[in-house]
Amino acid sequence: MSNFLMLSQTPAAMELREPSTNSGVQDEVGSPIEIEPCQSTSGNMPTPSRASQTRYLELAFGSDVTLGGNPGLHAYFRHMEDSFEPLLEASFAPVWDAFGLPRPRSTHECWPLLVAILEAIQRQTAEPQDVSIDGIIDVMLSARDSPVLSNRSFCQVAVFAVLCWSTMILTPGLQPQAQQPQLVCHLSRRFESDKLVQQTLDRCRRSIPATFRGFKAQAWGRDVMQVAQHDSGTSEDLHKSALNYRSLQMFGKIRIQWVTSMAAHLEFDPASRHLSVFRFPTVCALRSMQDRSSQRTVLRSICEEFDPLPAEDIVHRYTTLEQEILLSYRLLFAQSPASRKRIGAELNKLRRDGQLVDDFLSTLCEHKCRTGMLWWSRMDDQLSQLPPELWPISCRDSEQHLQERDVYSAMEDFPRLGQRLLQVQKFNLRQQPSKLADLWRDRRNPLQWYTFWAVLIIGGMANVVGVLQLAVAIYQAVAGKGQEIEKLLHENFPEYSRIEMMNVVVRKRDPRYPAPGNSIEVSHEQPAGIPHTDFSVNGLPLQTELSFPGQWIHLKDMDFDILNLWRPLYGPNDDWPLAVCDYTSVEDGDIILNDDLHRDRAVENCLLHPNAAHRWHYIAGQTPEDVLVFRTVDSRGKRARGFHCAVENPLSPPGQLRSSIEIRVVAIR
């Protein structure tokens, strides 16, 4: 039971070595973490500090727990020694004297105090729930026939701190410079600044569970206390896609804040976007494997009293806080490849920076549960060897191995931490992608993601098909019909000796056309509703030079016409058909010259003033086979011109949108 964490280390990492006083977490993954201050002077005999640490493990976690079998405890011990610093202050000197312990010169010499306090708890004859801090002090004093202390305040603070460190439920504040010491705890980063919660020392006369009860509501927060009182029949879903570390970082811009209190785990501050994560999963694992029926210790009674779930909620209390914390590591970090990669990089950075890293974090956060697919899948070797007691019973398969899911229940799988996870999930889902690439990477709502991209892809394909159809129609009209058009003109207009293609215009009416003031943006040319000819005699050289660069010098002395061939691409068409004015009804005074200006060119054409004598004609129900041919201008300016325009047809069927093509040719006599 006790050596399960050896799975996360190489054999070399199991070897315990005696480090220097400046030892710390080494850079490389798997390297042993040195915790001892000096070499043993008696061969293989353990140093006093090592012996005290071993005894502490027996008292706090059980007789079969060893430091060598659980390398993750090195980081926990380093944290403990960092926390011992205030015990070196002069204000705590009476504590060491009263308990008959040598005053420490460095933090690694403080372990005997923890051992002495836990042994005093073990010697208590009262029930665990009746033991008090003052009672522990009395047992320690009576063991050495010490006189009654006139001021035991710092002894009370020291015992309270040892209980906090041993359970990791709260982070104590020792305050060695305080004139009137109190029981103090540091709360999590839920507050703008590190907030201290204080209780007076008269609580030390009460039972230890009652003493810790005073910190319970403020440490857990209103959210957890409320969800703990909800009806057990209610359940809310926690989605892996919205809670994995990749999603939290990418969309929620959430950062991890490593904390040393289990009660602060998964506290979330929306203002700073800090998510608190407990940094010592080894402690959770060892606690979860303790036999709750036989280990009715004072430490267990503290954890039970601090539980936010009601005592009568036996069903949900069967899942421990430690199991919820261990499962939350898998949910946040291990169930997506990108999340495993990100947390691995962050843990490596912590190691390089010399910060405390529990090696069991790598096993929990960087290993995929199963590899392969369907019946070829197999469970990760390290995860498969972990004791089943580490996981909630709702997340175990028939073989008692971890069984991961895409959706968890906030009440069944996380009865204490579910509300905090829901808060993080809700915050993350409110964040919107800011770039197109983020839309592709946004898998927080898989159903919405698949629906969005299916519509986008299918709709995009439909648009592409529409464009291709239009291109094919143009190609057929221009390239495929080129010879047919030339043949048509020669047969019907034998006076032309040569036909040259000039340009092509495709028009596709937008449903918003005509818009007031022509204030719409469109992708195609729209129907021209003003009576006109495309060019005037003076504008002919300009357009010819655009269509046939350098050729006007050869064309200017020729006798030729510019002909328009107009037809719909789809038919029959009655939507804004092209109407042509009978030239015999046009008077010279009706015609004016117009500068036709474009961004990339300038030409001249002719416009036609309205006249009641004008006679207009169009082809009703025109099909693609019905080609309308008319002259727009001749090179001499002496022949009839075809004034034309698109007209709104009240007889057009609703919903029909005109698509047309007009081909201009140079017809040389």
N, C-alpha and C positions, 0 to 999 in steps of 0.2 A: 504493500500500500504506500509506503513512505518514499519509495525510490522511483516513482513514476516519472519525475522530471528529468531523469537521466536520459530519457529519449531525445531531449532537445540538445544534448551535448555530445561531442566526440569523446572517446575514451580519455584522450589527453586532458580534457576539461574536467574530468573527475578528480584529478590529482590535486590535493590540497598542498599549497606551498605557503611558507611563512614570509610575508612581504615586509617592506619597510614602512615607516610611519607615514610616508607620502604616497602610499599605494592608492590606486583608484581603478575605475573600470577601464580595461584595456580596449584598444581600438578594434581589434579583430574579433569577428563573431566566433564564439566558442572558446575564446581564451579565458582561463580561470580568473576570477576576480579576487584579488588579494585583500584580505581583511585583517590579518594579524599584524601587530606592530613590531614584533621582534622575533628573532630566531630562538628556538628552544635550546637551552644549554645542557640538556640531559638526554641526548640521543633522540629517540623517537617518542619521548614523553611529551604529552601536550603541554602547551603553555597555560598559565592560569586563565588567560582570557579565553583560550580555546575550550578549556574545561567548563568555564562559566557559560559559554555559548551553547555547548552541547547540553548542559543541564537545563538551560533556559528552553531549548527546543523540546526536551522531555516534558517539562512542566507546562508549556504553552500549547504544544501540538500532539504530544504523545511520546511514549518511550521508544517507538520504532522509527521516529523521524530523525534523519541524520543530515548533516550539512553536506557531506560528500554525495549523498544520493539525491539532493535537491539543489543544484547549482543556482537556481533562481533566488535562493535565500541569501546569496551574497549581497545582492542589491538591497534587499530588505535590511540586512545587518548594517550595511553602509549608511542607509537612511537612519536607522536607529542611532548609530554612533554620532551622526550629524546632529540629531535631536538631543543628544546628551549634553551638548555644549553648555547650557545654563547650569547644569549640575556641578560644574567646576567653579561656579561663583562662590564667593565667601558666604553669601546668605544661606547656602545649602550645606555649609560645613557642619552645623549642628545635626543635620540629618545623618550624616555618616558617623558622627560620634555617638549619637543616640542608638543607632543600630549596630554599633560595634564593628564598623567596616572601615578599612583604611581610606583616607581621603585620596581621591584619584588625582593623578597629575595630567592625564589625557583622557579623552572620551572612551578609548577602548578599555580603560580600567573601571568603567562604570557598570559593567555587566553584573558584578556581584550584588549590586543593589536590586536589580530585577530578579535575580535568583532568590535573594533573601525574601523579597516581598511575595513572590509566587509560592515559595515554600511555607511562608506564614499562612497564606490562604489555604494551602493544602492541609495544614495542621488544625484548621478551624473545625470545630465539632458541630457547629450550627449548620442548618440547611443553607445551600448556596444563596437562596433568595433572602436570607436573613443576615448575611455577613455585611458588615459596614467597614468603611475606611478606618474609623477610629478603632474598631475591633481588631483589624489587622495590625495597626500600630501597637495596640496593647499586647497582642501575642508576641510581636517582635521584641518589645521591651521586657516582657516577663521572661522570655527565653534567656536573657542575660542579666536578670535581676537589676535592671536599670531603674533609677528613681523616676518618679512621675515627672514628665516634662512640663515646665511652666508655660512654654509656648511651642505647641506642636504644629503651627500653621504650615511651615515649609515641609514638614513630614507628610502632612495631609496632601499638599500639592504634589509631592513626589510620588506618593502611592497612586493618586488619581492619574498622573501622567503615565505611570507604568501600566495601569489598566487600559488606558487609551492606546498606547503603543502595542500592547499585546493583542488587542482585539482589532485595531485599525479601523474602528468605527468612527472615531473622532480624532482631530489633530489638536493636542493640548498646547496651551501657552503657559510657560513656567513663570515668566516675569520676575526674574531674580531681584530686580531693583525696586519692586513694589513695597511700599510701607505697610500696607495691609493686604497680604496675599489673598487671592480668591481662586476658585476653580474656574479656569478660563479655557475656552476652546476657540479655534479659528474656524470660521465658516468658509464656504467655497466662494468662487468668483461670481456667484450670482449677484453679489452686491458690487457697487462701483469701486469700493476699496475693501481691503481685507477687514472683515468685521469680527469683533470679539464678542462672544457670549459669555457672561459671567454668572456664577452662582456663589452665594456666600458659603463660608466654611462650616456653618452650622449644619449643612446638609450631610457632612461627613458622619454625623451620628446616625443618620438613616441607613437603611440597607443600600447596598451598592446599586441594585437595579433602580431603586427610587431616586438615587443621586443622579444617575444617567437619564432618568425620565425627564428631568428638568431641561435637558438639552434636546430632547427628541423632536418636538414640533418645529423648532427653529432650524435644526440641522437638516431635517428631511424636506421642509418646505410645505406650503399649503397644497401644492399640486398632488404630491404623493399621499399626503394624509387624506385628501378628498377621494382619490381613486381607490384607496384602501377601504373606504366605506361604501363603495358602489355595490349594487346588487351583483351577486356572482353570476347571474344569468346574462349580464350584458357583456359584449365583447366587441372590440374594435381591432381592425386589421393593421398590421405593421408590414409594410412592403419592403422587401430586400432592395428593389430597384430605387426606392426613394431614400433609403437609409444607408446605402453602402458609402464607403469613404470617398470614392471617386465622385459620386454624385454630390455629396455634401461639400466637397472642396470646389468642384467645378461650377456648380450653380449657386449653392448657398454661401460660398466663400467662407466656410466654417473651418476653424483651426482647432487643433487638439491642445488642451491644457492638462498636463499630467498632474494628478493630485494624489495625496497620500491618505485619503479618508474614503472608506467604502460608502459612507452616507452621501458623499459629494459626487459619486459616480453618475455620469450622464446629466449633471446639472448643465443647463444651457443658458447663456446670456445673449439674447438677440442683439443687444447694443454693440457689444464687442465681437459677437459671433464666435465666442469661445465655448467649446464643448469639453467638459471635464471628464477625464478618463482615469480610472484607478490604475496606478502604475505597478502594482505588485500582485499579479494573478496567482503566483505561487502560494501566497497566504490564503487566497480564496480556495484554491485547490485543496490545501491541507485541511482547512476548516470544513469543506464540504465532505471530506472523507471520514471525519470523526463520527463515531457512533453516538447519535444523539440520545439514544435510550440509556446508555451507560455513562456518558460524559456529562453528568449533571454538575458541572463545575461552575465556579463563580464567573469565569469568562463566558461560558455558554449562557448563563443567566443574563449577563449584560446584553449579549446579542439578541436574546429572546425578548427582553424588555424593550430594546431599541427597535424592534420590528414594528413597522408602521401598520401592519395588518392586525385586525382585531384578534384577540386570543382565541375566540370561538370559531374563527375561520380556519378550521382544521384542513380543509381541502387545499386551499391556496398556500397555507403555511407548510405544506409538505414539500413545496419547492422553496429552497433556501435562497437568501439574498446572494450568497456566494455562487450558487448555480446560475442565477440570473446574470450576474456580472460576467461569468465565464462564457455563457451563451451570447451575451451582447458583443464580446470581442469577435465571435464568429460572424454575427450579423453585420457588424459595422465594417470589418476589415477583410474577412476571409472568403466571402461568398461571391466575389467577382475578381477576375484576373487583374484588372487595373487597380482595384483597391489593395490587393495583396502586394502589388508592386510599389504602390505609394507608401504604404505603412512600412514596408521593408526599407525603403530609402530613408524614411523618417527615423526609424530605429537606428540605422547605421549612422545617421547624422548625430543622434544623441550620444552614441558611443564615441564618435570622433570628438565631440565636445566635452567628453569626460563626465557626462551625466549618468545617473543611475538607470540601468536597463535590466529588468527582470528577463532572464533568458527564456523563460516560459512564454513570453510574449511572441517570440518568433514561431514557436510551435502552434500557438493558438491563432495567430494572425496571418502567417505566411504560407500555410499548408492548405492545399485544396482537399476537401473532404474525400471526394471520389474522382478517379480518373477513368477514362473510357466511356462507353455508352451502353445502355441497356444491360444485357446479361454479360457483356464483356467488362463491365465496370468493376473496379476494385477500390477498396478504401485505402487511404493513405496509411502507410505502415506505422508512423508515429501516432497518429490519431486513433488508429484501431487498438493500440496497446494502452490507451488512457483508461483509467477506471471509469465505469459507468456512473459512479456517484458524482462525477463532475457536472453532469448534465441534468436538467429537469426531466422527470420521467415522461413528460409529454413530448420530448424530443429525442427519444431513444427508439431504435428499431427492435425487431423480435430478438436479435442477438445482443441487445443492450448496448449497441454502439450508437454514436451520435447520428441522428437523422435530421438533416437540414431541409428547410422548406423555403419557398419563395415568399410565402405569407405566414406571419406568426400572429398569435393572438395576444393582445395587450394584457388581457386579464388572466388567461390560462398559462401562457409561457413566461410572461413578465408581470406577475401580480403586483410587484412593488415598483418596478422601473418602467412599466408600460406607459404611464402617463407622461413621463419625461421623453420617452421615445416618440410618442405621438406628437408632443410639442415640437421636437426637432423635425419630424416628418412634415408636419403642417407648415413650418417655416420654410423648409426646403422646397416644398411644392408650390409655394407662393412666388418663388423666384423665377423670372422669365428669361429664356435664352435671348442673348443680345446679337448673335451672329448666326448666319446660315449654317456654319459648321457646328454650332452648338445645338441647332435643331436636330442634326443627324446624331449627335452624341447624347441627346437627352432621352434616356430610357427610364425616367422616373415613373411614367405611366405607360407600360408596354402596350396596352390596348390602344391608347390614344396615339402612341408613336406609330404603330403599324397602320392604323387607320389614316393618319395624316400622310404618311409616305405612300400608301397604296393609292389614295386619291390623287396625290401629286404626280406620281409616276404614270398612273392610268390616264389622268387628265393631260399630262404632258405628252404622252404618246398620242392621244387623240389630236392634240394641237399639231404635233409633228406630222401625223397622217394627213390632217387638213392642209398643211403647208405643202406637203408632197403632192397631194391631189391638185392643188392650185398650180404648182410648178409643172406637173404633167400636163394639165390643161393648157398652160401657156406654151409649153414645148410643142404640144400637138397643134396649137393654133398658129405658132410661128414657124417652127422648124418642120414639123410634120406636114403642115399645110402650105408651106412656102411655094412649092411647085404648083400646087392646086390653085393657090391665089393668083400666081402669075398666069396660069392657063385661063383662069376665070376672066381676068382683065383683058387678056389678048382676044378671047372669044367675043367678049361684049364690047370692047373698045379697040377695034383693029387699028385705029389711028396711032396707037402707041407702038413704037418699035422696040422699046427696052424698059424693063421694070427693075427698080432697085429699092430694097427694103431700107426705110429710114429710121424708124424707132417704133417701140411698142409701149403702150400704157395700159396697165391693169387697174381697174377700179372695183372696189368692194365696199358697198355702203355700210357704214356703221349704224347700229340701231338708233343712236342719238342724233343722226343727221336728219334734217337740218337743225343745227343748234343756233340759238340766238347769238349773233356776233361772231359766228364761226369759232367758238371758244373751246373746242374739244381737241384733244390729241388723238390722232388716229394712226393706224399702221399702214393704210393703203390710201391711194388717191380716192377722193369722194366725187360723186356726180357733180358736174358743172352746171349750175342752174341759171347762168347768165347767157343770153344769146350772143354768139361770137363765131369768129373763124379763128383757127389756130395761129395763123400768121397773116401779116399784111405783105404787100409786095416789098416794102422796105425792110420788113423783118425776116424775109426769106433768106437773104445772105447770112444773117446771124445764126439762124437755126441750121442752115445747110453746113456752115463751118463747124458747128457743134457735132453734127451727125457724120459729116464727111470732111474731117480736117484736111485743109490744103487743096480741096477739090473744087471750091467755088470758082477758081480761075478758069476751070474747064467747063463749068456748068453755066456761067453767067451769060454766055452767048447762045445757049441752047433754048429751044422752045419746049417747056415741060410744065407739068401740073403736079401739085401735091394732092394726092388722093387719100381719103380716110376710108378704111374698111372697119366697120363697127358691128359687133355681134355680142350677145350675152354668152357667158360661159355655161350657164345652166338655164334651162327653159322648160316650158314657156315662161317668159318674163313679162310682167306688166308693172313691176316696181320701178318707178322713176325711169321710164323708157326714154330713149333718145329721140327727140323730135327735130325735124329739118324744115326750114322755112322755104316756101316756094319763092325763088329769086325774082320771078316776074312781079311779085307783090311788094318788092323792096325798092324804095326810092333812094337816090343818092344822099339826100339829106338825112336819111335814117342812120347812116354809117359814120362812125367816128373812129379815129385811130387811138390805140391804147398802148402805153408802155407796160408790158407784162414783166414785172421784176420778180426774180427769185434769188435765193441766197447764193446760188452758184452760177447764175446766168441772167442775161437780160435779153428779151426779144420784144417784138412789136406785133400786135394782132389788131383785129377790128372788132368793135362791139356794135350792137344793133339796138337803136332806140325803139321802144314800143310804138306800134302803129296799128290802128284798128283794121287797116287794110291787109295786114300780114296774114298769110295762110300757112298754117303749120300742119305737119303730117307725121305720124309715127306708126310703127308696125305693132298691132295688138297681138299679144301672146307670142312675141318673137322667140324663136328657138335658135340654138346654135347654128342650125343650117341656114337660117335667114340672115344673109350678110347685107348690110346697108352700106352702099358705096356713094361717096359724094366728093366733089372738089372743094378744097379749102382755100386754095389760091393758085394762080398760074404765074409763070415767070414774067409775062408781059403785063399782067394786071388788066387785061381786056375782056376776060371771060367771066361767066357767072360764077358766083361763089356760094358755097353751101353754109349759110348761117345755121347753127344748131345749138341745142342745149338740152339738158335733162329736165323733164317736167314731172311734177307730182301728179300721180294718177289716182283719183279717188276710187277707181274700180279695181285697184290692185288688191289681191287677197291679203288678209292680215298675216303678219309674220314673214312675208317674203322679202328677202334682201337681195338687191341686184348685185351681181358679179359680172363684169363685162371686160372685154378686151378690144382695143382699137389699134389698128396697125396703119401707120403712115408710110406711103411709098412715093418714090419719085417716078413719075410716068413720063418718059421722054418720047417726043414725037419723032 
